[in-house]
Amino acid sequence: MRGFRGIMAVFIIGCAGMASAQTGAPATGAPENAQETPAENTVAAAVIRIDYQPPLPISRIDLRPADLGFAGAELGTNDNRTTGGFMGQTYTLETVEVAPEEAAQTAADLVAKGVDYIVALADAPELLAIAEAAGEEAIVFNAQAPDDELRNADCRANVFHVALSRSMATDAVAQFLAWKRWPDWFLVEGSHPGDKALGDSYERSARKFGAKIVETRVFEDTGGARRTDSGLAQVQAQIPVFTQDAPDYDVLITADENEVFAGYVPYHTWDPRPVVGSAGLVPTTWSPAQEAWGGTQLHSRFEKLANRAMRAPDYNAWLAVRALGEAATRTQKTDLASLADYIASPELQLAAFKGQPINFRSWDHQLRQPVLLASDQLVVSVSPQEGFLHQVSLLDTLGTDEPETECAFN
């Protein structure tokens, strides 16, 4: 088991890019930029990003950078090296982008070469494949998949979740709407499975925090171009009609994980109402607008490295890699067993630039953390909100709490 050689960081980031901040070109296929065998006192990590070939986003502003996620992991590695250099510790990072069917073999190859920690930017099926391939020989960090099942019935002992679960995100929104006293919600969800799962999560959050969904409508994805010269006229005509004749409501919630329609909804609703969820006010781990609690400092360092703003996948990857550095610094060790034990313990107090130190929940390995509620230009609020109480941690008011968990690590 190589001293519980198994529960720690497979970073799979679903796109192309940081492979090389050092080589100047995105990595593809097998991890050719790997070192042969990590030396003693070395923390060897890798980021696996799955190339899902998504459609173009609604707006060119949201075009995905080639180094999305990779750049965040590189910054985290550089941060770790700053302290590690004084302690005789070495940090290495490999970055690869692979097709979904190559995820498991890529993870197995990395582990065979001595990589103990994989950060995964992958959806649930590929994340589970990576975790299975890593087994007890590595820790996998989930930096992308939001599925609550991964934190419950499908939980794995060697997986730690840095990305928000759907229930954390929807609970964060629900708390803010409760604080605003906007209890009546009009829910519009997309037609894809992830959209339905997100809509179901909003329904659970509504029950949890005393809100009411007055109506749910499904926006069917009929395909076709989403960025066309005629799009403005079509949207201006279609979205108001689609949202017409809803029962009286305070806020319209969009559940659109596939970015099909939500971006068109603000300012186009039939009734003048705020929009939250997948557009408008959005729950996220990180925002380019985050400046409080030293956030500007993190942005400055990232922008110097990547020449662009830090996005949520970058932040998730950075946070996962920093968890390794924090564990190695505090334990003054670099072996898998020592770092895995420390990361899983309440002793981990990770500085996250969000107002308080954070760590992983013991019952499902979800990173408990504040959730930013951000518009395009501002962080409007941060959940958990004032007035919500918990016997252990206010952060545990977001997502699956210990008495509710269905996770049973093998």
C-alpha positions, 0 to 999 in steps of 0.5 A, spaced: 500 500 500 506 504 500 503 507 506 496 508 504 499 509 497 492 511 496 488 517 496 490 523 494 491 527 487 489 525 480 488 532 477 484 531 471 482 537 467 478 537 461 481 541 456 488 543 453 494 547 456 498 548 461 502 542 459 506 546 458 507 552 461 514 550 461 514 547 454 510 553 451 505 548 448 499 544 450 500 536 452 496 531 449 496 523 449 501 520 454 505 524 459 511 525 455 513 530 459 514 526 465 520 525 469 522 517 470 522 516 477 521 521 482 527 522 487 527 521 495 523 527 498 519 529 492 512 530 491 510 528 484 503 530 482 500 530 475 494 534 472 489 530 467 484 534 463 479 530 459 478 533 452 470 533 451 470 537 445 464 542 448 461 546 443 462 553 443 460 557 449 454 563 448 459 568 448 466 569 446 468 572 453 467 565 455 472 561 450 476 556 454 484 558 455 488 553 452 491 552 459 485 552 463 486 548 470 494 547 468 496 554 469 492 554 476 496 547 478 503 550 475 502 556 480 500 552 486 507 548 484 511 554 484 508 556 491 509 549 494 517 550 491 517 557 495 517 553 502 519 547 500 526 549 497 528 551 505 526 544 507 529 540 502 523 538 498 522 538 491 515 538 487 514 536 480 508 537 476 506 533 469 500 535 465 496 531 460 490 532 456 487 525 454 480 523 450 475 520 455 477 513 453 484 514 455 483 516 462 484 510 466 490 508 462 493 515 463 492 514 470 495 507 471 501 509 467 502 515 471 502 511 478 506 506 475 512 512 474 511 514 481 506 519 481 502 519 487 497 525 486 493 526 480 488 532 480 483 530 475 479 535 471 474 530 469 466 528 469 464 523 473 465 517 469 472 518 467 473 521 475 471 514 477 475 510 472 481 514 474 480 513 481 479 505 480 486 505 476 489 509 481 487 504 487 491 505 493 497 507 489 495 515 489 490 520 491 485 523 486 483 530 487 476 532 483 477 539 481 471 539 476 465 533 477 459 536 481 455 530 482 453 529 489 453 521 488 460 522 488 460 524 495 455 519 497 453 512 494 459 512 489 464 515 494 471 513 493 476 513 499 482 515 494 478 521 492 478 528 495 473 533 492 475 540 491 470 542 486 463 544 489 458 539 489 451 541 486 448 541 493 453 546 496 452 550 490 444 550 490 445 551 498 449 557 497 444 560 492 438 558 497 441 561 503 442 568 500 435 568 497 432 566 504 437 572 507 434 576 501 427 574 503 425 572 496 422 565 497 418 564 491 422 561 485 421 560 478 426 554 476 428 553 468 432 547 467 435 545 461 434 538 457 440 534 459 441 530 464 446 534 468 441 540 468 436 535 470 440 533 476 442 541 478 434 542 477 433 537 482 438 539 487 435 546 487 428 543 489 432 539 495 435 546 497 428 549 496 425 544 501 431 545 506 431 552 507 424 554 506 423 556 499 417 554 494 418 553 487 412 556 484 413 552 477 419 548 473 419 549 466 424 545 461 428 549 456 429 544 450 436 544 447 434 543 439 441 544 437 443 549 432 448 555 432 448 559 439 452 564 436 449 567 430 448 574 427 441 573 427 441 570 435 440 577 438 433 578 435 431 571 436 433 571 443 429 577 444 423 574 441 423 567 444 426 568 451 420 573 454 415 568 451 418 562 454 418 565 461 411 568 460 405 567 464 409 564 470 405 564 477 408 570 481 415 569 483 421 573 486 427 570 482 428 566 476 433 560 477 436 557 471 439 550 471 443 549 465 450 546 466 451 545 458 451 553 457 445 552 452 440 558 454 442 561 461 446 566 458 440 569 454 435 569 460 438 576 464 434 582 461 430 578 457 424 575 462 417 577 461 417 579 468 422 584 471 425 579 476 433 577 478 436 571 475 440 566 479 444 560 478 447 558 471 447 565 469 446 572 473 448 571 480 452 564 479 455 560 485 462 558 484 469 557 488 472 563 484 471 569 480 476 574 477 472 579 481 474 576 488 479 581 491 477 580 499 481 576 503 488 577 499 484 575 493 488 581 489 494 578 491 493 571 488 490 574 482 496 578 481 501 572 481 496 568 477 496 574 471 503 574 471 504 567 470 498 566 465 497 573 462 489 572 463 484 572 469 484 566 474 478 562 473 474 557 477 478 550 474 484 554 475 483 555 482 480 548 484 487 546 481 491 551 485 487 549 491 489 541 490 496 542 489 497 547 495 493 542 499 499 537 498 504 543 499 501 545 506 501 537 508 508 536 506 510 543 510 506 541 516 508 534 517 515 535 514 515 529 510 513 527 503 511 520 503 504 518 500 501 515 507 503 521 511 501 526 506 494 522 505 493 522 513 494 529 514 490 532 508 484 527 511 485 530 518 482 536 521 489 539 522 489 541 515 488 548 515 488 551 508 489 558 506 484 559 500 483 567 500 476 566 502 476 569 509 477 562 513 482 556 513 478 550 510 479 542 510 476 536 508 470 533 511 471 526 514 465 523 511 465 524 504 472 528 503 469 534 500 472 540 501 468 545 506 469 552 503 465 558 502 461 559 496 462 566 492 456 568 489 458 572 483 456 577 477 460 578 471 463 584 475 462 583 482 462 578 488 455 580 490 455 575 497 459 569 500 455 563 503 454 561 508 450 567 510 449 570 517 444 567 521 445 560 519 447 555 525 451 549 525 453 545 531 460 543 528 462 548 522 457 553 518 461 551 512 457 544 513 450 548 512 452 547 505 451 540 501 451 533 504 452 534 512 454 528 516 448 525 518 445 525 511 451 522 508 450 515 504 458 515 503 461 508 506 469 508 504 471 501 503 
